[in-house]
Amino acid sequence: MKNKYFLLITLLTLLFSCSDFLEEASKDQIIPETVKDYSEFIFGEVYDKQNNTSGLHTYLDIISDDCKDFRHTTNGLLSSDERLGGWGYWTWQQDPEMPWEGVLKNDLAWGHYYHQILMGNIVLDALDRLNVEGTEAEKRYLEAECHLIRAYAYFMLVNLYGEPYDPATAGEAMGVPVNELASAQNKNFTRSSVEDVYKVIWREIDAAFVALKASPGDGSIFRWNYKAACLFASRVALHTCQWDDVITYAGEVIALAPDLWNLEAKDNHADLSKSRFICRDNPEIIFSFGYYSVPYFASGAVGCFQISDDLRSLYVDGDLRYVSATTTARSTGAFVRLQGSSSSGLKTLPFKSAIVTTTNLYGFAFRAAEAYLNRAEAYANLPGKSSDAIRDLNTLRENRFTAAAFTPLDGNSGDPLQLVKEERRRELCFEQLRWFDLRRWDRPRIVHTFQPERAAGSTVYTYVLEQNDPAYTLPAPNTVISLDPFMGNLPRPEREQQ
């Protein structure tokens, strides 16, 4: 299957570089001719690769304030100390790809998302120029998929490697390159501004909605669909402070998919694949887009990263998203819980997704809960809409607490925007969204400690990410800079240990 897709990519690249290719192609070569062919191509090169990659931006949660250093008190540095590979990101080094051991740990996200963009370019160009067989509805759905694939890829790229969005400075702020080519070419690209990248993202979203009117494509949660497009649009609008658009798009999601999983009512599962929150039985899932293991949270490791004290403090008694004992190992409610053993040490770790050996289909997902949170944040930023924000928060919280512990928020509960921020942190933890939230809010000062030697009493080092630190923007990977030294990065300060 991989050879087939490699051949397809090679042929498609040639196809869009030479107008006579079809006449010259050998009869025994695989040439896509139908919408189904191109759909399978997209599945293999986008969706399936998302499932089978060795791990994309697994560092996103450990660079935030949601984690702290954990090491089991044992002499020496054993191979099961997963912290060492993430040290460069954990401590916000100038070159975060360089781990403690000094062997480069490649950041795969840049290449992955630009590959997706190229695949989308190729298929959209084919649909535009070639007589591809298929119904109009099939063509329009595939077209919508490609637009959304490209939009999401640019969104991830600009939030990883571009400066944080600020309406006042976005026109000059450093973004990422925009690739409009439908073939692989030896060409150097320049970075577009953050504003221009977001214009491209909105262009793609708008084009997707036009195509989806002809074919909504809601048959599977494993491919882009109308509800997922609306939720993604609400996320982009949130990042660009377009509050009315957030309310519109998130409201559409809630109208079509209002269900939230009541954690108290849901029975526990004996099947491990169903015991996690993000699983096939979860009615909140709108789009499940892949799974990969995050080694930094390995429950059997003697060194890893666990949840931070301030995140843990946000969960109160009766909140079923947090479990502080190992006796509820099959709990469908727990987002984080105590894990480990006497040999590796007990630590509080993420428990949302099924392990990769069980299923690779329910790891990361767009969920209806985010629509409530996005809309609540938009309401909290608009005059006179605080009660609407509180209402959306209560709808979510009622499904997360035991009935006995649930107390509705009201106008005396605190600042609505702060309440939204805290609820986002509780609800969306370890779904690789916290770092993006910190970037678009106030980019706070974060302190991380690191104790490389696990012996009791060994030295503890402290590293500080200052408020508005340039390291809130990741550098383009070393492999990119080696090929194009003029790509440029923001200067990152040297991060000294204290």
N, C-alpha and C positions, 0 to 999 in steps of 0.2 A: 504494500500500500504506500509506504514512504517513497519507494522508487517511482511509483506511478505519479505521485504528486510532484516529485522533483522533475520528472519529465514534463508534466503539465506546465510547471513554472518556466522551464527552459523554452518550451514551444511557444507559450504565451508571450514571453519576452521577445522572442524572434518574430512572432506574428505581428506585434505592434511596432516593430522596428523595420519591417520589410513588407511592402504592399503585395509583393508577389509570392509571399510565403505559402499561401493556400495552394497555389498552382504547383509549387515546387516540393511540397511536403510528401514524404514517402507514405505509401498506403498503409504501412504497418505501424505508423506512429499514432499515438493517442492525441486526437485533436478535439477539444470540446466543441460541441455543436448545439447542445440543447441547454435550456435553463437548468435542468437537472444536473448536467455535467458541471456547470459553473457552480451550482449550489453545493455539490459534493466537494468541489475544489475549495470553496470557501470554508466548508466544514473542516476539511483536513488541514488547511493552512492557517485558519484562525481559531475556530472553536476547539478542535482537537489538540492543537499545539498549546492552547492555554491549559488544557488538562495535563499534558505530558511534558511540559517544561520542567526543568530542574528547580524552578523557583524564581518568581519575579518579585522584585522589591520586598523581599522577606524582611528587610530592615525597617520597613515603614513604621511599625509599632515600637521598635526598640529605640528609635531616635526621638520618640515623643516623651511625654511626662507620664505615660501609663505604665512604665516598667521600672523595676529596680534590679540591681545585681543580686544573684543568689549563688552561693557556693557551699557545698557540703564540706564540713571540716575534716579534710583528709590530706595528708602530706603529699606533695608532688602535684604535677599537672597531668591528669590522665586523659586519654583520648575521648572520653565522654564529656569533656568540658566544652559545651557548645558556645560559651561566651566568647571564646578566643577568636572564632571566625567573624564575629560581628563587632569586634573591638573598634575598628576604624569608624564605623557608623555610630556605635554607642557613645563614643567620645567626640564625635563631630570633627574628625581629623581633616587636615587639608586634603589628603588623599584617602577618603573613607574606604576605598576598595582594598587598602592594605591592612590586613588583620594583624593581630598580635604576633603571630608566627612569622610574618614577613613575606608570605607567599600570596601574590595578588589573587583576590577573590572577585572575579569579574561581575560587574553590574550588567545584567542581561536586559534590563527594561528598555533602554534606548533602542537597541536592535530589534527587540520583539515588537514594539509598537510601530516602528517605521516599516517593519516587514508587513504588519497588518495594513498599514496605509497603502503600501505598494500593491498588495493583493486586492484591496478595494479599488484602487485606481485601474488596475488591469481589467477587472470584471466590469466596472462601469463603462470603461472605454469600449469593451466588447459589446455590451448591450446597446451602446450608442451607435456604433459603426457597422456592426455585423448583423447578419440575418440569423439571429439566435432563435432556435425553435422553442416554442412554449406559448402558453396562454398569456394574455396581457396581464392578468392578475399575478401569475407566477413571476413574470418579468418585473412587475412593480414591487413585489415583495422582496425579491433579490436586490433590486435597486435600493430599497429602503434599508435593508441589512447592511449593504456596503457603505451607505452614507453614515449609518450609526456606528459601524466599525471604525470608520475614519474619525468621526467626531469624538468617540470615546478615546481613541488612541491619542489624538491631539490634546484632549483634556488631561489625560494622565501625564503626557510628556511635559506640558507647560506647567503642571503643578509639581512635577518632580524637578525639572531642570530649568524652569523659568522663574523669574522673580515673582513674589506674591502680587496678586492683583490688587491694584489701588486705582479707582477711577481717575484720580488726579494725576497719576504718573504712568498709567498703563501704556500710553502712546509712545513713551520713550523707554520703558522698562524692557529688559532683556527677556525675550521669549525663546522659542525654539524654531528650527527651520520648518518651512512648509514645502512639501514635495508634491507637486502636481503631475509628475511624470508617470506614464503608464508602462515604463520599461526600466530595467536596471541599467544605469549609465554611470560612467566614471566622471562624476561631476561633484564639485565642492558646493555646499549649500551655506548660505548665511542665515543667521538667526533673524527671525521676524520679531516685531515688538509683541509684548503680551496682548495688547489690544488687537493687533492684527490676527494673532492666533485665535483669540476668542471670536473674532468676526468669521473666521473659517469654521470654527466649531458651530456657531449659530447658522451659518450657511448650510452646513451638512444636516443639522437637525431640521431646519425648515424644509430642505429637500426631502428628507426622510418622511416627514408628515404628509407632504404632497403625495408621495408614492404610497404611503400606507392607507390613504383614503381609497385607493383602488384595490388594496389587498392588505388587511390589517395583520395577517399572519400570526394569529394568537393560538396556533395549534400546539405549541410546545414552549415550555419555560427554558429550554436549552438553546434557544435562538432569540435574537432580538425580536420584540413584538411591540404592539402599540402601547400597552401599559408601561413596559420598560422604557420606551422612548419618552413617555410623559414624565416618568420619575427621573430619568436622566436629565431632561430639560429643566425640571425643577431644581436639580442639583446645580446645573450650570448657572441658572438664574440666581440661585443663592450665592454662588461664588462671585457673581458680578453685581450683586446688590440690586437686582431688579425685582423688588418685593411683589409687585402686582403679578408679574409673570410666575413667580414661585407659587403664589396662591392659586393661580389658574391651573397650572400644570399639576401641582400636587393635589388640588381639588379633583381633577379628572381621575387621577389614580385612586383616590379615596372613594369616588363615586362608583368606579368599576371594580375595585378590589378592597373593600373596607375591612375585611376580616383580619383580626389579630389573634394570635395564639394565646389563649388563656392558660397560663402556666400552672395554675392550681387545678383546673378542670382536666387537663390533659393527663392521661394515664402514663405511667412509666413503661418503658419498653425493655423486654429481655434482649432483643436484637440490638447489638451495639450500633449498627448503622442507623437505627431509629432513635437511639437514646440521646443523641446530640440535638441541639436546637435547630440547626440548619440541616434538615433532612427531608425526605420525600413526603412526609406527613404534614409538614409545616404549611398552613394555608396562606402565610404571608409572602411566600416566595413568588416573585414575579418573573425573575430572570436569574437562573443559576449559570454562572459563566466560568466555572472551572475550579480546580483544586490543586494545590501543591503543598507539600509539607513545609512547615516553618520550624527549622531545627532549634531555634533559640528558645522554644517553649517545650522541649522534649521532657516528658515527665520522668524518664529514667536516667536523665543526665545528672552527673554530680555537680555540674556548673551550667547555669542557664539564666534566663531572665524571667522573673515573676512579676505579678502586678504590683504597682507602687502603692505606698501607704495612703496617699491622698485619693487615689482611685478607690481603694478598698473602703475608705472612710465615707464615700458617697452612698454606699449601700447600707440600708438600715434593716432592722429586724422585720421579717415578713416579705422582704423583696426577694423573690424566687430566682432572680438572675444571679445571685451570689450564694454559694453554699460553702460553709466553713468546716465541713466534716467529710471524711471519705466514705461514710456509711451510705451516702446517697449517690453512689457512683453511676447509677443508671438514670439519674434525674434528667428529665427532658427540659427542665426549667433552667438549670444552671448555665450561665454564660462563663463564669469563672468559679473554680472550686479547688479545694485542697487535693493535691495529687502527689505521687512519688512513693517512696518506700524507705525503710530504715537504712538500706545500703546507699541510696541515692539522695535521701533527704526529702522531707515533706515541704512542698511549696505550693502557693496558690497560682494556678495557671489557667489560660483560656480553655474552654470546654465547649465551644460552639459547634465545631464542624467534625464530621466523621473522619476517622483516620484514613489515610490514603489506601491502605491495604483492604479496607472495607468497601469504599466507594470513592470514585473520583468525580462524582457528579454533583455533590452537594457540599461544596466547600465555601465558595464566595458567592454572594447572591445580592440582587436588588430585592429589598423587602418593603412591604407596605408600611411598616413602622417608620421608615425614613420619610415617607410622604407626610405623615402626621408631624414629624419633627421639623421638616423643611417648612411646612406651612405655618407651624407655630412660631418659628423664628422670624418668618416674614411678618406675621401679625405683630410680634413683639417689637418690630422695628417701625411700625406704622402708628401714628397717633390715634388713640381711641380704639385700638384693636387688642388691648391687653387681655380682655375677657375671652376673646376668640383664641388667643394663644394658650391661655389656661385650659380652655375646653379641650383642645387637641392633646395637651399634655395629660389631662385626666383620662381621656379615652385610652391612651397608651398605658398609663400607669395602672389603671383598673385591671388590665390583663397581665400585669407583671407581679402583683402582690397577692398575698392571701386575702380572702375577703375580710377576715378579722383585722388585718393590719392596714388595709387600704383606707387612707384618709384623703379626700379630695383637696387639691390645692384651691386657694381662693385669692382674692385681692390682698390679703394680709400675709401671704406666704413668702413674699419677697419680690425683688425686681423680676418681672416676667422674662426679660432677656437672659438674665443670669440663671433662672430656673430652666430655661430651654437649653442653655449651654451645658448645665450639669446633667440634664436628662439625656442629651445627645451622648455625653461621655459614658454614662451608665449603659445606655441601650446599644450603641454602635461600637463599643470597645472591641478591639482586636479584629476589626473588619477593614483595617488599613485606611481609615478615614480620619483618625484623630490628628495626624500630622497636617493634613490639609486644612482641618478646622483651625488649628493653631496658627497656620500661615495666614489665613484670611481674617482672623480676629486680631489679637494684639501681639502675636509672636513673643510670648513671655520668656523670662529668664528660667532656664531649667538647669538643675544640678544632677549629675550622675556620678556615682562612685563606682570604683572598680578595684577588686582585690584579687590580683592575678594568682597569688599563691593561696592555696586553700588551707594551709596550716593555721590553726588558731593563733591570733596575735600578729599575723603577717601584715605587711603594709597595705593600707587602704588609700588609693589615689582618688582625687576629686577633680572632675572636669566640669566646666561651666559653659553653657550656651547662653550668651547674653541676650537681653531683649533686643529685637530687631537685628539679630546677628546675621551677617551675610551667609552663614552656614544654614540658614533656613532655605537656601537654594542649593540643590545638589550639583556638583560639577558633572559635565558630560563625561562618560566613562573614558578610561585610558585608551581603550581600543579605538574610540572615535577620534580623540585628540591626536593619536599617533598617525592616523590616516589624514586628518585635516587639522593641523596645528593652528589654523586661523579661525577655528570654530569659536574659541574664546570661552572663558568662564569668569564668573565673578571671583575676585580675589577673596580667598577664605583665610581668616587669621590662623596662625599657628596655635594649636590647642595644647597648652602646657598643663601638666599634671600638678596638682597642688597637694 
